[in-house]
Amino acid sequence: MNIRQTEEFKSRWNQFRGAYIEADVVNGPTSPELWIEIENFCENLRNRLTTETLKNVSGIAATRAAYKACGKDPSRYRPASEQLARRVLQGKELYSVNMLVDLGNLASLFSGYATGLLDADKIVGDVVLGVGHKDEPYEGIGRGVLNIEGLPVYRDEQGPIASPTSDSTRTMLGEDTTRLLFIINGYDGDEAQLERSIDFSIDLLKRFAQSKMQKVSRF
């Protein structure tokens, strides 16, 4: 599988640095050990940040700026990384979905980057990162029909499959998922932070999703 950026996207936001991990995985209910790590990280986050200082986190600030450059209001269509961190900082509980979704959320909290976790068997052909168009059909996980015009959007040969606000229901993970595409969105262009996020994510996949094969690519 390959992922590339369209010229339209690069003309709007040329500092993007992304990576994707292809991995064989075992999904299922979230283990108590992973949930303890998530809870501990959330406590650490609350000790370091507030909902006001959160907007200064490089990955979140850059994603918001990229939304504006592509034509979307980031306050109405918050990036998932910001939504998640704000929920933690407001003292609200996180919902446990399954092992892969929850470890993806932890990776996002760690880096400040929006992550996309997709079932690779549901993706058709190669993937491109572009900008959403008017009236483009899209159903986001937990969001219903989502207006993706002006959002950064990933597409396969059949149409949109992911955005930093919400991944598509078409490629969503299930407990039967065995092939994972894990996308890390570095809108701030910080290559050192991107590498840290890759390493952190692979470690989680090995320890909690029994992943023995990972292919890492950057785009």
N, C-alpha and C positions, 0 to 999 in steps of 0.2 A: 504494500500500500504506500502511496505517496501523498503528501500534502504540500500545496504551494499557495502563495498569495496571488490574488489577481492584481492586475495593474491598477484597477479602480481602487482597490483597498490601499495599495501602496501609495497612491497619489494623495489619499486622505490622511494616512498615518504610516510614515515610513520608518519609524523607530521600533516597530514591533519585532520581538524575537520570540519565536515559539518552539516548542518541542513536543514530540509525541512518543509514547511508549506503546509498543505492541507486545502483549503478554498472554500466555496461556495461564488461566486462573481457575480457582475453585471458589465459587460464591456461596453464600448461605447467610444464616442469621449472624449478626454481629457478636463476636466473642466478648466475654466479660473483660478480657485483657485489653482489647482494643478500646472498649468503652471507657475503661479507667484512664488510658492514655489521652483520650479525647477530653474527658472531664478535667484532668490535670492541666492540659494545655489551655483549656478555656479559663481556668482559674488564673493561670499565668497571664493570659491575655487581658483579663479584667484588672490585673495588677499593673499592667503597663500602659493601657490605652483607655480612652473614653470615647463616646460616640462623636465628640468634637475632634479629638486628636486623630481619630481613625482616618479622617479625610486626608491627613498628611502622609499616610503610608504610601510609599512610592507606587507600588503595584495598583493600588486602588485609585489613587489620584490620576495616574496615567490612563487607566481604563476609562474613567469618567471623561477625561479630556478626549480620548479617542472616540467615545460615543458622540460628543459634541461635534468633532471633526467629520464624523460620518453622517450627522444630521439627526441625532437622537438626544432627548433630554434624559440625562442619567439620574435625575431625581424622580422621574416617573417610571423609568425602566432601569432600576438599579442593577448593576452587575451582581451576579450570584455571590461572589466573594465578599462584597460589601454587605449584601443582605444577611449573609451568614454571620459575619463578624458583628454587625449591629445587633443581631439577635442575642449573641453571647454577651455583649457589653450592656445590653438592657436587662440582663439577668434572667432571660427566658431560657427554658429548656430546649435543647436540640432534639429533634425527632430521629430515632434510629430507623433506618430503612432496611439496609442489608449491609453485609461486610464491605463490598466494593464502594457503594455510595458513601458509607460513613468514613472509610479511609480516604476517599477523595475529598470529602469535606475537611478532614484533618489536614490534608496536604494544602488545601486552599487557605485555611487559617494560618498555617505555617508560613506561606509565601506571600499572602496577599493577592495572589493571582487567581483568576477564575480558572477552574479546571473543567474539562469535559470528559465524562466517562461514558463510553458508548459500547454497545455490543457490536463487535467487529463483524460478526456473521450477518448482521442486518444492513451493512454498508455495501453499496453497489459501486464498484470501480474506485477510482482515485477521488481525493477530496480537495476542494479549493476553499480558501478563505476569502470571502468577498464582502459586499455590502447588500443588505436586504433591500428588495424592491417593493414598490407599491402593490398591494393586493396579493402578495406572494403567500400561499397557504402554509400555515405553520401552527402546530399544536404543541405548546410547551408543557413539560412535566410540571404538574401542580399549578399551571397558569391557564390552561384551556387555550382557546384560540388567541394567538399573540400577534400583534402588529409588528412585524420585523422590519418594516421600511426604515432605513437609516441605521439599523443595528449591524455590527459585524456578524457575519453569518458563515458557517461552514455548509458546503453543499457537496453531495455525491452526485452520481449520474441521474438520480431520480428527484433531486431537489434538496431543500434545506434539511440539515440533520442536527445542528447545534448552534447555540449562540451563548455569549457570556452571561446573558440574563436567565436563560433556561434551555436545557437540552430538549430535543424533540422526543415525543412519545414514540416515534417510529423506530428509533435506535436505542431506546431505553434499556437499561440492564434488568435482568431477571435473575432469580436464584439459580436458573439453569444456564446462565451465561458462562461460557468456557473460553472465549476469545475476546480480549479487551483492547480497545483503543483508548488510551489515556492522554488527553491533550492538555498541555500547560500553556497558558496565554500570558506572555510577558510583554505587556503593552508599554512598560517603561524602558525596554531595551537593555536592562541590567543583566548582562550575560553571566556574571558571577552568581547573582541571585537565581537565575534560571538553572544553573548547574546545581546549586544547593537544593532547589526544589526537585530536580530530577533524582538526585541521590536520595532525598528524603522519601520520595514517592516509591522508588524501587525497593527501598528497605521495607516500607509498609507492605508492598505487594508480596515480597518474599516471606515476611513473618506471618502475615494474616491471610493471604489469598493463595498460599502454596505455589506461588509463581516460580518456576524454574527456568523459564525462557523469557528474556526481555530483549527487544530490539529498540534502540533509542535513535531517533532521528531529529534533526533540527531544521527549521524552515523559516 
